Amino acid sequence: MENKTYTISVYTENNVGLLNRISAIFLKRHINIESFSTSESEIPNVFRFVIVVNMTTEKVIKIVKQIEKQIDVIKAFYHTDEETIFQENALYKVKSSALFEERQIQNIIKQSHANIVTVSPEFFVIEKTGFRNETEQLRKELAPFGLLQFVRSGRISVTKAKMGISEILNTFKNTNT
């Protein structure tokens, strides 16, 4: 079986130490995490981890089962890129002199559909939302103009199909009342 990119969504309670326990599951199996992000979910008091990995289907199924064994985990899902809508966000800090002296940089920003979010005498900051290859391409194009800092978020994603997590939680709530 060949490796594929999977997005693992983990719905959890917000408790200290869970991130460490989840990352240990990957560490034990020598699996590299390509991207990781976390935020509140669509459900009050429930958080969602979005983890991107490259592995076989068999391995991702085993990993998801291991993650679900963690006490604070409510439910975990895995999806292929074709089953999700995903983006990343990137910030680029560039020397201000490039913005004022190099007309080409303005064309690069416009063509990449990026936005300037702040300008100061020393630097300006560009924001770009898109796929990894798009944010990486803009980084390469800005490098010759004095790229001072670059940071990219982890993948954020939603599934194309309904995940049913709200129904799972309602069932859980009803059995505990």
C-alpha positions as CSV (number, residue, x, y, z in Angstrom):
1,M,0.0,0.0,0.0
2,E,1.2,3.5,-0.8
3,N,1.3,6.6,1.4
4,K,-1.3,9.2,1.0
5,T,-2.0,12.5,2.7
6,Y,-4.7,12.3,5.4
7,T,-6.3,15.0,7.5
8,I,-7.1,13.7,11.0
9,S,-9.7,15.7,12.9
10,V,-9.8,15.1,16.6
11,Y,-12.7,16.4,18.7
12,T,-11.7,16.8,22.4
13,E,-12.3,18.3,25.7
14,N,-9.9,21.1,26.4
15,N,-7.6,19.5,29.0
16,V,-3.9,19.9,29.9
17,G,-1.6,17.2,28.6
18,L,-3.8,15.9,25.7
19,L,-1.6,17.4,23.0
20,N,1.4,15.7,24.5
21,R,-0.4,12.3,24.6
22,I,-1.6,12.6,21.1
23,S,1.9,13.6,19.7
24,A,3.4,10.6,21.6
25,I,1.1,8.3,19.6
26,F,2.8,9.6,16.4
27,L,6.3,9.6,18.0
28,K,6.1,6.0,19.1
29,R,5.3,4.9,15.5
30,H,7.9,7.2,14.0
31,I,5.3,9.1,12.0
32,N,6.1,12.7,11.0
33,I,3.3,15.2,11.5
34,E,3.2,17.5,8.4
35,S,0.9,20.1,9.9
36,F,-1.0,20.6,13.2
37,S,-3.5,23.2,14.3
38,T,-6.1,23.5,17.0
39,S,-9.1,25.7,17.8
40,E,-12.5,25.7,19.2
41,S,-14.9,23.7,17.2
42,E,-18.5,24.4,16.1
43,I,-19.6,22.8,19.4
44,P,-19.4,24.9,22.6
45,N,-16.5,23.7,24.9
46,V,-15.3,21.2,22.4
47,F,-11.9,21.7,20.6
48,R,-10.7,20.3,17.3
49,F,-7.2,19.3,16.4
50,V,-6.4,19.1,12.7
51,I,-3.4,16.9,12.0
52,V,-2.0,16.3,8.6
53,V,0.1,13.1,8.0
54,N,1.4,11.1,5.1
55,M,0.9,7.4,5.6
56,T,-0.9,4.3,4.4
57,T,-4.6,3.7,5.0
58,E,-3.9,0.9,7.3
59,K,-1.7,3.0,9.5
60,V,-4.1,6.0,9.6
61,I,-6.9,3.7,10.8
62,K,-4.7,2.3,13.6
63,I,-3.6,5.8,14.6
64,V,-7.2,7.1,14.8
65,K,-8.2,4.1,16.9
66,Q,-5.3,4.9,19.3
67,I,-6.2,8.5,19.5
68,E,-9.8,7.7,20.3
69,K,-8.6,5.6,23.3
70,Q,-7.4,8.8,25.0
71,I,-9.7,9.8,27.8
72,D,-10.3,13.4,26.7
73,V,-11.0,12.5,23.1
74,I,-14.6,12.5,22.0
75,K,-14.2,11.3,18.4
76,A,-11.5,11.2,15.7
77,F,-12.0,11.1,12.0
78,Y,-9.6,10.8,9.0
79,H,-10.1,12.1,5.5
80,T,-8.2,12.3,2.2
81,D,-7.5,15.6,0.5
82,E,-10.4,14.8,-2.0
83,E,-12.8,14.6,0.9
84,T,-11.9,17.9,2.5
85,I,-11.8,21.6,1.7
86,F,-8.5,23.0,3.2
87,Q,-6.3,26.1,3.2
88,E,-3.3,27.4,5.0
89,N,-2.4,31.0,6.0
90,A,1.0,32.6,5.6
91,L,2.6,35.9,6.7
92,Y,5.6,37.4,5.0
93,K,7.6,40.3,6.6
94,V,9.6,42.2,3.9
95,K,11.8,45.3,4.0
96,S,9.7,48.4,3.3
97,S,12.3,49.7,0.8
98,A,11.3,46.9,-1.6
99,L,7.7,48.1,-1.6
100,F,8.6,51.6,-2.5
101,E,11.6,51.0,-4.8
102,E,10.7,47.8,-6.6
103,R,7.5,48.1,-8.7
104,Q,7.8,44.4,-9.5
105,I,6.9,43.4,-5.9
106,Q,3.5,45.1,-6.2
107,N,2.8,43.0,-9.2
108,I,3.8,39.8,-7.4
109,I,1.5,40.7,-4.5
110,K,-1.4,41.4,-6.8
111,Q,-0.9,38.3,-9.0
112,S,-0.7,36.0,-6.0
113,H,-4.0,37.4,-4.5
114,A,-2.2,38.3,-1.3
115,N,-3.0,41.3,0.9
116,I,-0.7,43.9,2.6
117,V,-1.8,43.9,6.3
118,T,0.6,46.5,7.7
119,V,3.2,49.0,6.5
120,S,5.9,50.7,8.6
121,P,9.0,52.6,7.7
122,E,11.2,49.4,8.2
123,F,8.9,46.6,6.9
124,F,5.6,45.6,5.6
125,V,3.6,42.4,6.1
126,I,1.8,40.4,3.5
127,E,-0.9,37.8,4.2
128,K,-1.7,35.0,1.8
129,T,-4.3,32.3,2.2
130,G,-4.2,29.3,-0.1
131,F,-2.7,25.9,-0.7
132,R,0.8,25.0,0.5
133,N,2.3,25.3,-3.0
134,E,0.8,28.8,-3.4
135,T,2.2,30.1,-0.1
136,E,5.5,28.5,-0.8
137,Q,5.6,30.0,-4.3
138,L,5.0,33.5,-2.9
139,R,7.8,32.9,-0.4
140,K,10.2,32.1,-3.2
141,E,9.2,35.1,-5.2
142,L,9.6,37.5,-2.2
143,A,13.0,36.1,-1.1
144,P,15.1,38.3,-3.4
145,F,13.4,41.5,-2.1
146,G,14.5,41.1,1.5
147,L,12.2,38.6,3.2
148,L,12.8,39.2,6.9
149,Q,10.4,36.7,8.4
150,F,8.0,34.0,7.1
151,V,5.5,31.9,8.9
152,R,2.8,29.5,7.7
153,S,-0.1,28.1,9.7
154,G,-1.0,24.5,9.8
155,R,-3.8,23.2,7.6
156,I,-7.3,24.1,8.5
157,S,-10.1,22.1,6.9
158,V,-13.7,21.2,6.8
159,T,-15.1,18.0,5.3
160,K,-17.2,18.0,2.2
161,A,-19.5,15.3,3.8
162,K,-21.3,15.7,7.0
163,M,-19.2,14.4,10.0
164,G,-22.0,13.9,12.4
165,I,-20.1,15.0,15.5
166,S,-23.0,17.0,16.9
167,E,-25.2,13.9,16.7
168,I,-22.5,11.8,18.5
169,L,-22.3,14.4,21.3
170,N,-26.1,14.6,21.7
171,T,-26.3,10.8,22.0
172,F,-23.5,11.0,24.6
173,K,-25.3,13.7,26.5
174,N,-28.6,11.8,26.5
175,T,-27.0,8.6,27.8
176,N,-25.4,10.5,30.7
177,T,-28.6,12.3,31.8
